[in-house]
Amino acid sequence: MKRGRIPCGVYLIFLELRLAEHIRSTGREWRLPPGVYAYAGSARTALFPRILRHLKFVKKIHWHLDLLTTRPTVGVPLVLCTSRPELTECRLIRLVREHCPAAVPVAGFGNSDCPTGCPGHLLRLGSELPATLPERLLAVL
């Protein structure tokens, strides 16, 4: 059986911070209150291995997201992904904001390589995941 090409694409990882988190990276510090967050990322190759890596608890810190997913008080209730070539991380962030009130809690978080200069690829959605948000996003992904 011949193996197919591993797709590239974009993804949204929803995070549940059960406690406030104080994180540090390269001289910067952030304090994130408890609640639900959405992080948009991309993989130019190997979309599914990238997502699986993000879901591992023990790993070398490489991306901003790793600063959260290695914390024992952070859960991942949902992951959405697509290999549609016209969708970008920035577009995913805009889609989330179109469907629910969301704020960028940390300018520059997760978007150091962003070509559009958007404020960040991490959104705070509030104290819980809006019930209709996954269905609304799936309809456009």
PyMOL commands that place a pseudoatom at each C-alpha (Angstrom):
pseudoatom trace, name=CA, resn=MET, resi=1, chain=A, elem=C, hetatm=0, pos=[0.000, 0.000, 0.000]
pseudoatom trace, name=CA, resn=LYS, resi=2, chain=A, elem=C, hetatm=0, pos=[1.403, 3.347, -1.050]
pseudoatom trace, name=CA, resn=ARG, resi=3, chain=A, elem=C, hetatm=0, pos=[1.355, 6.143, 1.474]
pseudoatom trace, name=CA, resn=GLY, resi=4, chain=A, elem=C, hetatm=0, pos=[-0.170, 9.444, 0.422]
pseudoatom trace, name=CA, resn=ARG, resi=5, chain=A, elem=C, hetatm=0, pos=[1.300, 12.877, 0.867]
pseudoatom trace, name=CA, resn=ILE, resi=6, chain=A, elem=C, hetatm=0, pos=[0.901, 14.253, 4.385]
pseudoatom trace, name=CA, resn=PRO, resi=7, chain=A, elem=C, hetatm=0, pos=[-1.213, 17.387, 4.040]
pseudoatom trace, name=CA, resn=CYS, resi=8, chain=A, elem=C, hetatm=0, pos=[-0.270, 20.884, 5.012]
pseudoatom trace, name=CA, resn=GLY, resi=9, chain=A, elem=C, hetatm=0, pos=[-2.842, 23.246, 6.460]
pseudoatom trace, name=CA, resn=VAL, resi=10, chain=A, elem=C, hetatm=0, pos=[-4.019, 25.391, 9.326]
pseudoatom trace, name=CA, resn=TYR, resi=11, chain=A, elem=C, hetatm=0, pos=[-5.500, 24.560, 12.698]
pseudoatom trace, name=CA, resn=LEU, resi=12, chain=A, elem=C, hetatm=0, pos=[-7.234, 26.002, 15.735]
pseudoatom trace, name=CA, resn=ILE, resi=13, chain=A, elem=C, hetatm=0, pos=[-6.339, 24.563, 19.101]
pseudoatom trace, name=CA, resn=PHE, resi=14, chain=A, elem=C, hetatm=0, pos=[-8.757, 25.478, 21.859]
pseudoatom trace, name=CA, resn=LEU, resi=15, chain=A, elem=C, hetatm=0, pos=[-7.172, 25.695, 25.300]
pseudoatom trace, name=CA, resn=GLU, resi=16, chain=A, elem=C, hetatm=0, pos=[-8.806, 25.700, 28.699]
pseudoatom trace, name=CA, resn=LEU, resi=17, chain=A, elem=C, hetatm=0, pos=[-6.724, 27.444, 31.357]
pseudoatom trace, name=CA, resn=ARG, resi=18, chain=A, elem=C, hetatm=0, pos=[-8.085, 26.240, 34.686]
pseudoatom trace, name=CA, resn=LEU, resi=19, chain=A, elem=C, hetatm=0, pos=[-5.847, 28.667, 36.591]
pseudoatom trace, name=CA, resn=ALA, resi=20, chain=A, elem=C, hetatm=0, pos=[-4.117, 31.919, 35.720]
pseudoatom trace, name=CA, resn=GLU, resi=21, chain=A, elem=C, hetatm=0, pos=[-0.822, 31.282, 33.943]
pseudoatom trace, name=CA, resn=HIS, resi=22, chain=A, elem=C, hetatm=0, pos=[2.311, 33.410, 34.143]
pseudoatom trace, name=CA, resn=ILE, resi=23, chain=A, elem=C, hetatm=0, pos=[4.568, 32.586, 31.216]
pseudoatom trace, name=CA, resn=ARG, resi=24, chain=A, elem=C, hetatm=0, pos=[7.972, 33.828, 30.100]
pseudoatom trace, name=CA, resn=SER, resi=25, chain=A, elem=C, hetatm=0, pos=[9.729, 33.691, 26.748]
pseudoatom trace, name=CA, resn=THR, resi=26, chain=A, elem=C, hetatm=0, pos=[12.875, 35.429, 25.547]
pseudoatom trace, name=CA, resn=GLY, resi=27, chain=A, elem=C, hetatm=0, pos=[12.683, 38.331, 27.948]
pseudoatom trace, name=CA, resn=ARG, resi=28, chain=A, elem=C, hetatm=0, pos=[8.907, 38.778, 27.722]
pseudoatom trace, name=CA, resn=GLU, resi=29, chain=A, elem=C, hetatm=0, pos=[6.359, 37.901, 30.369]
pseudoatom trace, name=CA, resn=TRP, resi=30, chain=A, elem=C, hetatm=0, pos=[2.614, 37.406, 30.114]
pseudoatom trace, name=CA, resn=ARG, resi=31, chain=A, elem=C, hetatm=0, pos=[-0.141, 36.731, 32.614]
pseudoatom trace, name=CA, resn=LEU, resi=32, chain=A, elem=C, hetatm=0, pos=[-3.174, 34.969, 31.223]
pseudoatom trace, name=CA, resn=PRO, resi=33, chain=A, elem=C, hetatm=0, pos=[-6.355, 34.728, 33.299]
pseudoatom trace, name=CA, resn=PRO, resi=34, chain=A, elem=C, hetatm=0, pos=[-8.299, 31.458, 33.485]
pseudoatom trace, name=CA, resn=GLY, resi=35, chain=A, elem=C, hetatm=0, pos=[-10.675, 30.810, 30.609]
pseudoatom trace, name=CA, resn=VAL, resi=36, chain=A, elem=C, hetatm=0, pos=[-10.913, 29.420, 27.108]
pseudoatom trace, name=CA, resn=TYR, resi=37, chain=A, elem=C, hetatm=0, pos=[-8.481, 30.450, 24.393]
pseudoatom trace, name=CA, resn=ALA, resi=38, chain=A, elem=C, hetatm=0, pos=[-8.107, 29.688, 20.697]
pseudoatom trace, name=CA, resn=TYR, resi=39, chain=A, elem=C, hetatm=0, pos=[-4.682, 29.449, 19.085]
pseudoatom trace, name=CA, resn=ALA, resi=40, chain=A, elem=C, hetatm=0, pos=[-4.284, 29.515, 15.296]
pseudoatom trace, name=CA, resn=GLY, resi=41, chain=A, elem=C, hetatm=0, pos=[-1.312, 27.770, 13.734]
pseudoatom trace, name=CA, resn=SER, resi=42, chain=A, elem=C, hetatm=0, pos=[-0.151, 26.387, 10.434]
pseudoatom trace, name=CA, resn=ALA, resi=43, chain=A, elem=C, hetatm=0, pos=[1.979, 23.569, 9.113]
pseudoatom trace, name=CA, resn=ARG, resi=44, chain=A, elem=C, hetatm=0, pos=[3.609, 23.904, 5.707]
pseudoatom trace, name=CA, resn=THR, resi=45, chain=A, elem=C, hetatm=0, pos=[4.090, 20.146, 5.787]
pseudoatom trace, name=CA, resn=ALA, resi=46, chain=A, elem=C, hetatm=0, pos=[2.798, 17.403, 8.072]
pseudoatom trace, name=CA, resn=LEU, resi=47, chain=A, elem=C, hetatm=0, pos=[-0.341, 18.997, 9.516]
pseudoatom trace, name=CA, resn=PHE, resi=48, chain=A, elem=C, hetatm=0, pos=[-1.395, 16.043, 11.658]
pseudoatom trace, name=CA, resn=PRO, resi=49, chain=A, elem=C, hetatm=0, pos=[2.052, 15.374, 13.175]
pseudoatom trace, name=CA, resn=ARG, resi=50, chain=A, elem=C, hetatm=0, pos=[2.292, 19.089, 14.046]
pseudoatom trace, name=CA, resn=ILE, resi=51, chain=A, elem=C, hetatm=0, pos=[-1.064, 18.987, 15.856]
pseudoatom trace, name=CA, resn=LEU, resi=52, chain=A, elem=C, hetatm=0, pos=[-0.129, 15.767, 17.670]
pseudoatom trace, name=CA, resn=ARG, resi=53, chain=A, elem=C, hetatm=0, pos=[3.137, 17.347, 18.784]
pseudoatom trace, name=CA, resn=HIS, resi=54, chain=A, elem=C, hetatm=0, pos=[1.242, 20.318, 20.211]
pseudoatom trace, name=CA, resn=LEU, resi=55, chain=A, elem=C, hetatm=0, pos=[-0.953, 17.920, 22.192]
pseudoatom trace, name=CA, resn=LYS, resi=56, chain=A, elem=C, hetatm=0, pos=[2.025, 16.228, 23.887]
pseudoatom trace, name=CA, resn=PHE, resi=57, chain=A, elem=C, hetatm=0, pos=[2.618, 17.325, 27.444]
pseudoatom trace, name=CA, resn=VAL, resi=58, chain=A, elem=C, hetatm=0, pos=[6.348, 16.570, 27.537]
pseudoatom trace, name=CA, resn=LYS, resi=59, chain=A, elem=C, hetatm=0, pos=[8.367, 18.187, 24.757]
pseudoatom trace, name=CA, resn=LYS, resi=60, chain=A, elem=C, hetatm=0, pos=[11.070, 20.716, 24.043]
pseudoatom trace, name=CA, resn=ILE, resi=61, chain=A, elem=C, hetatm=0, pos=[9.692, 24.275, 24.039]
pseudoatom trace, name=CA, resn=HIS, resi=62, chain=A, elem=C, hetatm=0, pos=[9.801, 25.508, 20.440]
pseudoatom trace, name=CA, resn=TRP, resi=63, chain=A, elem=C, hetatm=0, pos=[6.642, 27.532, 19.738]
pseudoatom trace, name=CA, resn=HIS, resi=64, chain=A, elem=C, hetatm=0, pos=[4.821, 30.035, 21.961]
pseudoatom trace, name=CA, resn=LEU, resi=65, chain=A, elem=C, hetatm=0, pos=[1.982, 27.518, 22.261]
pseudoatom trace, name=CA, resn=ASP, resi=66, chain=A, elem=C, hetatm=0, pos=[4.356, 25.045, 23.948]
pseudoatom trace, name=CA, resn=LEU, resi=67, chain=A, elem=C, hetatm=0, pos=[4.585, 27.445, 26.885]
pseudoatom trace, name=CA, resn=LEU, resi=68, chain=A, elem=C, hetatm=0, pos=[0.919, 26.651, 27.570]
pseudoatom trace, name=CA, resn=THR, resi=69, chain=A, elem=C, hetatm=0, pos=[0.493, 23.031, 26.457]
pseudoatom trace, name=CA, resn=THR, resi=70, chain=A, elem=C, hetatm=0, pos=[3.253, 21.871, 28.816]
pseudoatom trace, name=CA, resn=ARG, resi=71, chain=A, elem=C, hetatm=0, pos=[1.338, 23.172, 31.857]
pseudoatom trace, name=CA, resn=PRO, resi=72, chain=A, elem=C, hetatm=0, pos=[-0.639, 20.644, 33.926]
pseudoatom trace, name=CA, resn=THR, resi=73, chain=A, elem=C, hetatm=0, pos=[-3.495, 23.124, 34.436]
pseudoatom trace, name=CA, resn=VAL, resi=74, chain=A, elem=C, hetatm=0, pos=[-4.079, 23.638, 30.694]
pseudoatom trace, name=CA, resn=GLY, resi=75, chain=A, elem=C, hetatm=0, pos=[-6.428, 21.336, 28.802]
pseudoatom trace, name=CA, resn=VAL, resi=76, chain=A, elem=C, hetatm=0, pos=[-7.241, 21.013, 25.105]
pseudoatom trace, name=CA, resn=PRO, resi=77, chain=A, elem=C, hetatm=0, pos=[-10.978, 20.427, 24.689]
pseudoatom trace, name=CA, resn=LEU, resi=78, chain=A, elem=C, hetatm=0, pos=[-11.076, 20.805, 20.901]
pseudoatom trace, name=CA, resn=VAL, resi=79, chain=A, elem=C, hetatm=0, pos=[-8.910, 20.963, 17.775]
pseudoatom trace, name=CA, resn=LEU, resi=80, chain=A, elem=C, hetatm=0, pos=[-10.169, 21.991, 14.328]
pseudoatom trace, name=CA, resn=CYS, resi=81, chain=A, elem=C, hetatm=0, pos=[-8.061, 21.796, 11.187]
pseudoatom trace, name=CA, resn=THR, resi=82, chain=A, elem=C, hetatm=0, pos=[-8.294, 22.111, 7.431]
pseudoatom trace, name=CA, resn=SER, resi=83, chain=A, elem=C, hetatm=0, pos=[-6.020, 21.740, 4.445]
pseudoatom trace, name=CA, resn=ARG, resi=84, chain=A, elem=C, hetatm=0, pos=[-7.841, 24.348, 2.352]
pseudoatom trace, name=CA, resn=PRO, resi=85, chain=A, elem=C, hetatm=0, pos=[-5.013, 26.343, 0.738]
pseudoatom trace, name=CA, resn=GLU, resi=86, chain=A, elem=C, hetatm=0, pos=[-6.803, 29.702, 0.858]
pseudoatom trace, name=CA, resn=LEU, resi=87, chain=A, elem=C, hetatm=0, pos=[-7.045, 29.670, 4.662]
pseudoatom trace, name=CA, resn=THR, resi=88, chain=A, elem=C, hetatm=0, pos=[-4.273, 31.144, 6.790]
pseudoatom trace, name=CA, resn=GLU, resi=89, chain=A, elem=C, hetatm=0, pos=[-3.701, 31.521, 10.516]
pseudoatom trace, name=CA, resn=CYS, resi=90, chain=A, elem=C, hetatm=0, pos=[-4.741, 35.169, 10.254]
pseudoatom trace, name=CA, resn=ARG, resi=91, chain=A, elem=C, hetatm=0, pos=[-7.951, 34.236, 8.449]
pseudoatom trace, name=CA, resn=LEU, resi=92, chain=A, elem=C, hetatm=0, pos=[-8.778, 31.680, 11.163]
pseudoatom trace, name=CA, resn=ILE, resi=93, chain=A, elem=C, hetatm=0, pos=[-8.346, 34.351, 13.835]
pseudoatom trace, name=CA, resn=ARG, resi=94, chain=A, elem=C, hetatm=0, pos=[-10.665, 36.676, 11.883]
pseudoatom trace, name=CA, resn=LEU, resi=95, chain=A, elem=C, hetatm=0, pos=[-13.239, 33.872, 11.511]
pseudoatom trace, name=CA, resn=VAL, resi=96, chain=A, elem=C, hetatm=0, pos=[-13.265, 33.211, 15.246]
pseudoatom trace, name=CA, resn=ARG, resi=97, chain=A, elem=C, hetatm=0, pos=[-13.688, 36.915, 15.957]
pseudoatom trace, name=CA, resn=GLU, resi=98, chain=A, elem=C, hetatm=0, pos=[-16.561, 37.120, 13.446]
pseudoatom trace, name=CA, resn=HIS, resi=99, chain=A, elem=C, hetatm=0, pos=[-18.434, 34.380, 15.311]
pseudoatom trace, name=CA, resn=CYS, resi=100, chain=A, elem=C, hetatm=0, pos=[-17.847, 35.323, 18.947]
pseudoatom trace, name=CA, resn=PRO, resi=101, chain=A, elem=C, hetatm=0, pos=[-16.506, 38.155, 21.071]
pseudoatom trace, name=CA, resn=ALA, resi=102, chain=A, elem=C, hetatm=0, pos=[-12.807, 37.486, 21.500]
pseudoatom trace, name=CA, resn=ALA, resi=103, chain=A, elem=C, hetatm=0, pos=[-9.802, 39.517, 22.539]
pseudoatom trace, name=CA, resn=VAL, resi=104, chain=A, elem=C, hetatm=0, pos=[-6.095, 39.264, 21.782]
pseudoatom trace, name=CA, resn=PRO, resi=105, chain=A, elem=C, hetatm=0, pos=[-4.669, 38.833, 25.298]
pseudoatom trace, name=CA, resn=VAL, resi=106, chain=A, elem=C, hetatm=0, pos=[-0.998, 39.045, 24.277]
pseudoatom trace, name=CA, resn=ALA, resi=107, chain=A, elem=C, hetatm=0, pos=[0.194, 41.077, 21.302]
pseudoatom trace, name=CA, resn=GLY, resi=108, chain=A, elem=C, hetatm=0, pos=[2.534, 39.033, 19.153]
pseudoatom trace, name=CA, resn=PHE, resi=109, chain=A, elem=C, hetatm=0, pos=[1.780, 35.653, 20.750]
pseudoatom trace, name=CA, resn=GLY, resi=110, chain=A, elem=C, hetatm=0, pos=[2.237, 32.966, 18.103]
pseudoatom trace, name=CA, resn=ASN, resi=111, chain=A, elem=C, hetatm=0, pos=[2.645, 35.315, 15.171]
pseudoatom trace, name=CA, resn=SER, resi=112, chain=A, elem=C, hetatm=0, pos=[6.317, 36.214, 15.058]
pseudoatom trace, name=CA, resn=ASP, resi=113, chain=A, elem=C, hetatm=0, pos=[6.370, 35.084, 11.407]
pseudoatom trace, name=CA, resn=CYS, resi=114, chain=A, elem=C, hetatm=0, pos=[2.997, 36.610, 10.470]
pseudoatom trace, name=CA, resn=PRO, resi=115, chain=A, elem=C, hetatm=0, pos=[3.132, 38.273, 7.034]
pseudoatom trace, name=CA, resn=THR, resi=116, chain=A, elem=C, hetatm=0, pos=[0.017, 40.410, 7.615]
pseudoatom trace, name=CA, resn=GLY, resi=117, chain=A, elem=C, hetatm=0, pos=[1.065, 41.956, 10.908]
pseudoatom trace, name=CA, resn=CYS, resi=118, chain=A, elem=C, hetatm=0, pos=[-2.076, 40.891, 12.768]
pseudoatom trace, name=CA, resn=PRO, resi=119, chain=A, elem=C, hetatm=0, pos=[-2.005, 41.502, 16.534]
pseudoatom trace, name=CA, resn=GLY, resi=120, chain=A, elem=C, hetatm=0, pos=[-1.661, 37.869, 17.627]
pseudoatom trace, name=CA, resn=HIS, resi=121, chain=A, elem=C, hetatm=0, pos=[-2.662, 34.283, 16.960]
pseudoatom trace, name=CA, resn=LEU, resi=122, chain=A, elem=C, hetatm=0, pos=[-4.008, 33.643, 20.449]
pseudoatom trace, name=CA, resn=LEU, resi=123, chain=A, elem=C, hetatm=0, pos=[-7.528, 34.749, 21.380]
pseudoatom trace, name=CA, resn=ARG, resi=124, chain=A, elem=C, hetatm=0, pos=[-9.291, 34.721, 24.735]
pseudoatom trace, name=CA, resn=LEU, resi=125, chain=A, elem=C, hetatm=0, pos=[-12.887, 33.621, 24.221]
pseudoatom trace, name=CA, resn=GLY, resi=126, chain=A, elem=C, hetatm=0, pos=[-14.123, 34.069, 27.787]
pseudoatom trace, name=CA, resn=SER, resi=127, chain=A, elem=C, hetatm=0, pos=[-14.791, 31.752, 30.693]
pseudoatom trace, name=CA, resn=GLU, resi=128, chain=A, elem=C, hetatm=0, pos=[-16.127, 28.915, 28.523]
pseudoatom trace, name=CA, resn=LEU, resi=129, chain=A, elem=C, hetatm=0, pos=[-16.190, 27.784, 24.913]
pseudoatom trace, name=CA, resn=PRO, resi=130, chain=A, elem=C, hetatm=0, pos=[-19.197, 29.388, 23.184]
pseudoatom trace, name=CA, resn=ALA, resi=131, chain=A, elem=C, hetatm=0, pos=[-21.588, 26.496, 22.524]
pseudoatom trace, name=CA, resn=THR, resi=132, chain=A, elem=C, hetatm=0, pos=[-22.251, 27.260, 18.861]
pseudoatom trace, name=CA, resn=LEU, resi=133, chain=A, elem=C, hetatm=0, pos=[-18.717, 28.301, 17.882]
pseudoatom trace, name=CA, resn=PRO, resi=134, chain=A, elem=C, hetatm=0, pos=[-17.395, 24.867, 16.784]
pseudoatom trace, name=CA, resn=GLU, resi=135, chain=A, elem=C, hetatm=0, pos=[-20.415, 24.256, 14.550]
pseudoatom trace, name=CA, resn=ARG, resi=136, chain=A, elem=C, hetatm=0, pos=[-20.178, 27.734, 13.008]
pseudoatom trace, name=CA, resn=LEU, resi=137, chain=A, elem=C, hetatm=0, pos=[-16.458, 27.318, 12.312]
pseudoatom trace, name=CA, resn=LEU, resi=138, chain=A, elem=C, hetatm=0, pos=[-16.894, 23.847, 10.830]
pseudoatom trace, name=CA, resn=ALA, resi=139, chain=A, elem=C, hetatm=0, pos=[-19.431, 25.298, 8.397]
pseudoatom trace, name=CA, resn=VAL, resi=140, chain=A, elem=C, hetatm=0, pos=[-16.771, 27.617, 6.943]
pseudoatom trace, name=CA, resn=LEU, resi=141, chain=A, elem=C, hetatm=0, pos=[-13.728, 25.377, 7.208]
for i in range(1, 141): cmd.bond("trace and resi %d" % i, "trace and resi %d" % (i + 1))
show_as sticks, trace
zoom trace
